[in-house]
Amino acid sequence: MKEPQQLKLEAIEALISARNVDDLSIREIMDDILDDEQMAAFLPDSLCQIDPRTGDVIVYNSSRATRLHTTAATPPVDTRDEQCPICAAKSTGVIDLQPLSEGFTFINKNLYPILHPVENLQDDARGVPLYPDPFHHGRSSYGMHLLQWTSSIHDRDWHNMPLADCLICFDRLAALEHKLLSDSEGFMPASDRVLQKLPHRAGEADMASGPKTFGYVSIIKNFGHAAGASMSHGHQQIGFSNIMPQRYFNNFSFMQRNGQTFSEYMLRENPQRLMVRDFGHAVLIVPYFMKRPYNMLVLVKDHHKQYLHQLSPDERRDMVQAMVAAIQAIITIMPQLGKAPAYNINVNNGPGAGVYLELLASTQLTGGFEHIGLWVCQASPYDVADQLRQVVNTSVD
């Protein structure tokens, strides 16, 4: 049998700063990024603009248009990619590496970052996530942009790895999330302060009484060319920023308005017919407001948890099982629609979030109506839920 295409550990030994991110301080991670000479030509503009109509945050890095795989067609994930820079050990420095049953998973710096550390913060940028910009010159945006490679083996990803390996990958994301949020005082604005304004219901846990956090950690995944993946080697992206992404602000605002997290609301209000499967501590559902066919949510039943690192081992296991089942279903169903598998995953965390996952399948193009906020979906949520139940229950059972 031909050996699978993969990155060999010995090929990147010299690039490993640490095998466990907890062994590094935030200052050491920052210095590792600031001292990386190969990143110097690809740095972001370190400013953001905000669409005053929607609150959408826009950051800029023109060099990302020069990435090899941005303009080239992305090969299917089940084939070899002779141009894969990761398998060729063309990597930036590694800050976390853990062995899997085969190969290893690791976290490194994005060569084309959307966020970058700054040495000297202005006072107005340090104290608040977004300070006023009356002349529209752009607000300061800074932080880190990291990548987690699910496996050193090119065609391995969440959908075709053993559960134990998936849990290792998930645990490393949770460890990184915790490191960034808890150890960045003086570098990032306090992100837990917004919780002080939330209403508190008698008899319920006070979300504002948890540990202090600094900055905002965004974890996303693009899989497949139609979903914006510029490389076929499976990976997740981690953004650590002083700015709160709009979806996180929406989650916080939802809790301000309703006195409950979005997860709590969905667990109670989403019709039972749209339940795909109950995994124990987490559920996989089709939202009643499904915008695109086969979009799904993974909700943790303890809706007071705000971050991945706050989840218990059992909660992490069930969340990962639900996520993997959803991914496998998308990869099974999309070829039946005549489409190459493609999806996005967004981890919704942060102040007032009630941590949950969004899985967004690239099953239908976005048109003009959608751009004005009128979404036209070409499938019924109930029909989609029926099909997903059949696929998921067959694969899980």
C-alpha positions, 0 to 999 in steps of 0.5 A, a space after each residue: 500500500 502506498 504511504 499516505 501523503 503527509 508531513 514528517 515530524 523530523 522535517 519540522 523539528 527545528 520549527 517547534 517552539 513548544 509542544 504544549 502551548 501552556 509552556 509558553 507565555 503570551 509574551 513569548 508567543 508574541 515575540 515568536 510572531 514578531 521575530 518571524 522574518 518570513 511573515 514580514 512581507 505578508 502583514 495585515 494593515 492592522 486597522 479595521 472599518 465598521 459597516 455602520 448599517 450592520 456593525 460588520 467588522 472589516 480587516 485588510 491584508 492585500 497580501 492574502 491575494 498572492 497566496 498560491 492556493 487562492 487563485 489555483 483550483 483546490 483539489 478534492 481532499 481525498 487526493 494527493 496535492 503535490 503543491 501542499 506546502 504543509 506536507 512539504 514542511 514549508 511551515 511557520 513556527 509551531 507552538 503546540 504539537 500532540 501525537 495522534 494514533 497516526 501522525 500528529 496535530 499541531 498549531 502554528 502561525 498563519 503566514 498571511 495573518 489578518 491580525 498581528 501583535 503590536 509592540 506599543 498600544 495606544 491608550 485608547 486602543 488598550 482600554 476598549 475593544 472599539 474606540 471612536 473613529 469620527 474621521 473614518 481613518 480606521 480603528 486599530 486592530 491587532 492580535 494573532 492569527 494561528 492555524 491548527 492542522 487537524 492531522 499531519 496526514 494530508 487527507 485526514 480530518 474530523 470526518 475520517 479520524 478516530 474519535 480519540 484523535 478528534 478529541 485530542 484536536 478539540 482539547 488543543 483548541 480549548 487549551 489555546 483558547 484558554 491560554 489566549 483569553 486568560 493570560 493576555 492582560 495588558 495586551 488585550 482589552 478585558 472582554 468579561 466586563 460586558 457581562 456586568 451589564 447583563 440581567 441576572 435571574 435569581 437561582 441561576 449561575 452568574 455568568 459575570 462571576 467567572 474568571 477574567 478574560 481578555 480579547 476575543 478568540 474566533 475559531 472557524 473552519 473552511 472545508 472545500 473550495 466553495 466554502 473558501 478553503 484555500 488549501 486542501 490540507 485540513 485545518 482550523 483558523 484561530 483569530 485572537 483580536 481586540 475587536 469583537 466580531 459581529 456574530 459574537 456581539 449579536 449573541 451578547 445583544 441577544 442575551 441583553 435583550 432576552 435575559 437568556 443565551 441564544 443556546 438556552 432559547 434554541 434548546 427550548 424553542 426549536 421544534 422537536 421535529 428539527 432535532 437530528 440527534 441527542 448526543 447526551 450533553 449536546 444536541 445536533 439540530 436544524 434551526 427553524 430559521 435555516 437559511 441554507 439547506 443542511 445548515 445545523 447547530 450543535 448546542 451544549 445543554 449547559 447553556 451557561 458555558 461560554 467557552 470550549 475550555 469550560 466544557 467538561 470532558 463528557 461535554 467535549 466528547 458529546 460536542 465533538 461526536 455531534 460535530 463529526 456526525 454533522 460533517 459526515 452527513 454533509 460529506 455524504 449528502 452533498 455529492 448526491 446533490 451534484 456538489 463537492 463537499 464544502 462547509 464552514 464551521 463557526 465556534 460561537 463563544 464569548 461573553 453571553 454566548 452559551 457556547 455553540 457550533 454553527 455548521 454551514 453547508 455550501 449547498 446554495 449560492 448567495 444572491 442579491 436578495 440575501 445581500 439585503 437580508 432576505 434569505 431565499 432557502 430552496 429546501 424545507 427545514 423539516 425535510 432536511 431534518 428528516 434526511 439528516 436523521 436517517 444519515 446520522 443515525 445510520 452512521 452513529 448506530 
